[in-house]
Each structure stands twice: as structure tokens, then as C-alpha cells.
Amino acid sequence: MKIGNIDLGPRPVMLAPMEDVTDHSFRLICKELGADMVYTEFVSADALIRNISATTRKLHIDPHERPTAIQIYGREVEPMVEAAKIVEEAHPDLLDINFGCPVKKVAGKGAGAGMLRDIPKMLEITRAVVNAVNIPVTVKTRLGWDHDSRIIVELAEQLQDCGIQALTVHGRTRSQMYTGQADWEMIARVKENPRLHIPLIGNGDITTPEKALEAFDRYGVDGVMIGRASIGAPWIFHDVNRAIHSLPPEPLSNAEKFHILRRQITESIANIDEHRGILHIRRHLAASPLFKGIPNFRDTRIAMLRADTWEELDSILNHIETDILVDG
């Protein structure tokens, strides 16, 4: 699959953009474990043009994580164009426009998936951004605003006509948020449209190698994007990558997974500071399947998620790791 001049090979698997998750350390880890392309956290166009430091830091790209997409969101044409030009100066491999984020603080203000209620403005922004930069522009969106307005088949054509070079579709409406099941039949309808010529990337509920294979074999997408299933488990890219390339399963050991989580913690602390770095990583620890099924784990889990220092957290992880490895 190619996006512009970026050749991602057959059946690429990508790390989805996620706020407070896909910082450059996590992106690099996912890349090393098999992700074919990674995306930054959401970048607010308004905050970027105001030069807010917390936002401009999101533009940092490690050369080893490439190819990398920077994703921006906003609700007005001029700020999105200005932000796109700033992003281009950071030299990402491509620029992605977020028309899919469903959270209230984004969609409720008309940006992200909120644009699904104003398609003319969405298309105006897309055309303007495409014309403003010389790097490939892509879009990530949803099926529609709600069940009664699932317009993605027609919308995909309209976005293609604006000049985007790939489209990612999350198989839910904005109203669904992250509930229910992603509708991959609807994603397949987009792909089956003979007038759609750009690559289609499917997103939603890719939680196992089997589901990734089904996305390609049954629904015909050109690429798949993994989001929430990678939180606390970036090794999913290792497992999916092997399955897609018809290699025998070779799951990482618990010791290897613990090493990865420890690396996430230490790099988070190094990139921010001890207190905020640990706060940042708690979402990964809370979501990690590595801790599921441990008997009588509740008190240990609470202690792990309340630890304030690396020394305290490391001691708890040592205790957990010993118990898991001893038990099997």
C-alpha cells in the first residue's frame, strides 16, 4: 500500500493517534515491535498557532519511528491551514486531519467528529489543507454522526475529490463513541465503491491477529489501524505482524513484556519528570492485559496505580513479575 510516495508494503498495520498515549516514546516502541506507520497524539490547530509549548512538543519525531503522521484537528479553515503549514515544517511523512474524535471537548465544539454535522465545512477545510502543503494529506473519520446519518460511502468519494491520498474509517458513529461493535460491513461498502481509488484503512476493534486478518481477507481494506488494544500492550504489533506475514506465532514472554512496560515508565519519567511521568503511564498499567487473571490482585493493583515514585512502582512490579513467572 502506498500513500503518495510512502510505500508501506502489503497489508500494513498502523498505530492509531490517541491523546495522552501516542507520544514519541510509545510510537518508537510500537514501531520496533512491528507497526508499519505511527501517528502522533491529536494536535489542536488553535493551540499550535498560539505556540502553546505542550502542543508544539507533540511535533517531535524520532527518526527511528518513521514513517510518522502528524494529526491535526480544528473547526475553522484559516487556523487549520496555518497549522498545516507549521506541521509541514516539522517534516512528518504525512499530515492527517482528524474528523473522527468523538469526545465532547473536541466534537462538542464542532471539531473532530463534530465535522460530521457540517460536511460542507469539512470538505472546505480538507481542500484548503491539501492545497496549502506539499506533503500527503489523509483523513480519519467515522461512519457518520449517528445511526441515521451513516454517510461514509458518499463522504469517502467527496474527500477523495478534495485531494486526500488515503482515508481511515473508524467503524462507529460519533454517537456510539466507543460502545458496541465496529461495523466492518459498512467499512467494506466503502472499499467496494468502484469510484474510490485511494487506500482505505480500517479501524475499530482490532484486538487480535485474527481480527486483523479478517479485516484484510473478509472486508478488503488496504491497511488496518490499532488503537486501544495497544494501550498497555504494544506487543500486539509483534503478534499481528507475524500473523499477517504468515509466520508462526511467537508470543513474547512475560519477562519481555515486563521489560517493555518498564521501558515505557522510565522513558515517560525521563521525558517529563517522575511525578507527571508516572501519572502519564498509569493508563497503560491500568489497561495492560499482563495483569489480568492474577488471583487476589485487587490490592496490588490499587497500590500499583497509586505509586508516586519509580522506586515504589518498580518494587511492586518486581513482586508482580515474580508471582507471574513463578505461576507459569
N, C-alpha and C positions, 0 to 999 in steps of 0.2 A: 504494500500500500504506500502511495506517495502523496504527500501534501506539499504542493509546489515542487521544490527540488529536494525535499526531505524524504528519503527513502527509508521507510520503517520496516521493510521486509514483509513477508507474508504473515497474515494473522497477528498483527501487533497487539500488545496488551499495555494499557496506559494507566498511570496513577492519576485519579481524578483530583481536581482542585478542591481543597477543603480548608475552610478558615480555621486557624489555630492548629492545623495538623500538618499541612504540606510545606513546612519550612525547608530551607535548603539542606539541612542535615537529614531529615526524613526522606526527602526526594533522592538524595545520593544513596542512602541505604536501599531504597526500593529499586533504584537503577542497578545497583550492584547485584541485587537478588533476582533481576530478570525483567524489570519494567522496560518497555521499549521507548516510552516517552513519558515525561513527568510534567505536571502543571503546578504553578505556584498557588499560594493562597489567593483569595479574591483581593483585587486591588481597586479601591474606590477611586474613580476618576476625580471626584471633587477633592478628596484628601491628597491625591497625588499632585494636582496642580497648585495646591496650597503648600506643597513641600513639607507635609507632616512626616516627621522622621520615622515614626512607626510604620508608615506606608512605604516610604522610599526604600526602607531596608528590605522590603519584600521583592525588590527588583534584583537583588544579588543572585547571581547564577554561578555555581561552581562549574568549571569547565568539564569535570568528570561526570556531571549529571546529564549532560546534553544527549539528545535534543530536549529542550525545555520550552514550554509555552508559558507566557505571562498572561493571566486573565484579568480583564478589567470589567467594571460594571458602573452604570450611571443611567440617568434618565433624560439627559439633555444632549443635543447634538454637539454644541461647541465644546463643553468640557470633555466629552468623550473623544473628540478629535484631538484636542490639546493633550489629553492623557495618552492617547495612542502615539503621538509624536515623541513624548517623553519616554514611553516604553520602548519605542524603536531604538532610542539612543542607548538603552541597556543591552541591546543586541541579543534578544531572545531568538529562538529559531522560528517561532511564530507567535502571533497575537490572537488570543481567544476572547470573544465577547460573551459575557455571562448574561444570558437571558433565561436562566433556569433556577437561580437560587430562590427557594420558597419562603425563607424566614421573614418574619414580619418587618424587622428593621430594614430589610432590603426591598422585598416585594411590596410591602405595605406602602412604601414611598414611591412606587412606580418603577423601580429598577429591577434587575434580575428577572424573575418570573413575572413580576408586575407588568413587564412589557407585553405579556401575552394578552393584556386587555387594551393595548394600543398598538396594533400591528403596523399601521402607517408610520408611527414614530419609530418602532423597532426597525423597519426597513430603511427609514431615513438615516438613522444612526449607523446602521450597517453599511450602507452605500458610502456615507461620509468617511467612516473609518477606513474602509477599503481604499478609497481614493486618497487618503491622507498619508499612507505609509507604503513602503516598498517591500515589506515582508508579508508572508502569507497570513491572511486573516481567516479565522474559523469562528464558529458559533457553537455554543452549548445551550440547549433549551429543553423544554418539556413537551408533552403531548398537547397541552392546551391549558387554559385557566382552570376548567373544571370538566366534569364528565360530559356535559352538554356542549362543550366547545373544544373538542379534540380536533384541532385544525392542522396537525403537524404534517400531513401529506401535502396539502396545498402550501403550507408555510415553508416547507423544505425547498420547494421549487422557487418560491419568491426570494428566499435567502440566497439560493444559488444564483439567481438573476442579479443579485446585488454584488456578486463577485467573490463570495467566500469560497475557500478552497477545500473545506471539509465541514461536516456537521456532526455534532454529537447530540444524541437524543436520549434523555432520561425517560424511561417508560412509565412515568406517572404524570398526573396533572399537578398544578400548583396546589389545588385544594386537598389533594391526597398527602401533601408534604412527603413523609417517608413511610406512610402507613400502607397496608395492603400489599399486593404484589405488583411488581412492574409488569406492564403489558407489552410483552415482546412480540405478540401478534401484530400490534399496532406499529412497532418499530419495523417489522418485516414488511408491512404495507408501504412504508416509506421507501424501503430498499427496492421493492418490486416496481415502483413507478419508473417506467421506461424513460421518462424525461429527466430523471435525476442522474447526473453524471459524476458528481463529486463523491469522495469517500464518505461512507456513513459509519459512525462509531456508535455502538450500543452501550447503554449504561443503565444499571439498576439491578440489584440482587445477584450480581456475580460474586458468589461467596465460595465457590469450589471450582476445581479444574473441570469437573463435569459440566457445570453450568456455562463455563467459558466455551467449552467445545460445542455445547448445544447452541450457543449464540451464533457461532460460525456455521455449523452444519445444518441446523434447522431453520434459523432465521436469516442467514445470509449476509450478516453485517461484514464490513471490511476490517473493523477493529473493535476491541472491547475496552471499556474503561472500568476500573475497580476503584471504589471509594471506601465506604465504611468498613468493608471486610478487611481492609489493610490496617485499620487502626489497632495498634497493639499486636499486629500480626503481619508485618511487611513481608514475611516469608511466603505469603500467598503467591507472590510473583514467581518465586522459585518453583512452587508446585504447579502453577498454571503453565508456566513456560515449558516445563518438561512435558506436560500432557499435550500441549499444542504441537510440539515438535516430535511427538510420538516416541518420547524417551521413557524408559521405565520409571515408575515413581521412586523417588529417593528423598523422603522427607528428612528435614533437619532434625537432629536430636534435641532433646530438651536443653542440654548443656549449650548447644549452639544458639538456641532461641533465647536463653537467658543472657548469653553474651551480646546478642543483638539489642535486647532491651536495656542492658547496662550501658551499651554504647549510646543509645538514644538519650539516656538520662545524663551521662557525663557530657555529651555534646550539647544538650539543652542547657545545662549549667554553664558550660564554657561560653556559649553564645549569648547568654543573658546574664544571669547570676544565680547563686544557689537557691535562693527563695523562689524567685519567679521561674527559674528553670524547672524546679520540682513541680510547681503548680502547673506549668505547661505540659509536663509529661504525664500527669495523673490521668488524663483522658485515655492515654494509651494503656496504662496499667489497669485502669478500670475495665477496659474493653477486651483485654487480651484473653484469648481462649486458653492460653497456657495455664491459667489458674482455675479453669473450670473443672469440676469433678473432684477437687481436693476435699476430702472429708473434714468436717468441723473447721471450715476455713473462714467463717464469718469474722471472728475476732481478729484473725491475722490480716484479713482483707482491710478491715477498718483501720488497723494500725498502719498498714502499707500506704493507704490513701491519706493518712493524716501525718505521715512522717514529714518533718520540716527540714531535715538536714540529710545530705548524702550519706553521712556515716550511719545514721539511723536507718535510712532506707536500704542501704547496702546490707546491713546486718539482718534485716527482715528478709531480704531476697536470698541471702545465704541460707537462712533457715528453711525457706520455702523450697529452694533448689535441692537442698539435701533430702528433704522429705520426698519430693517428686522423684528424684533419681534413685533413692533407696526403694521407693514403691514400684519402680518399673521404668 
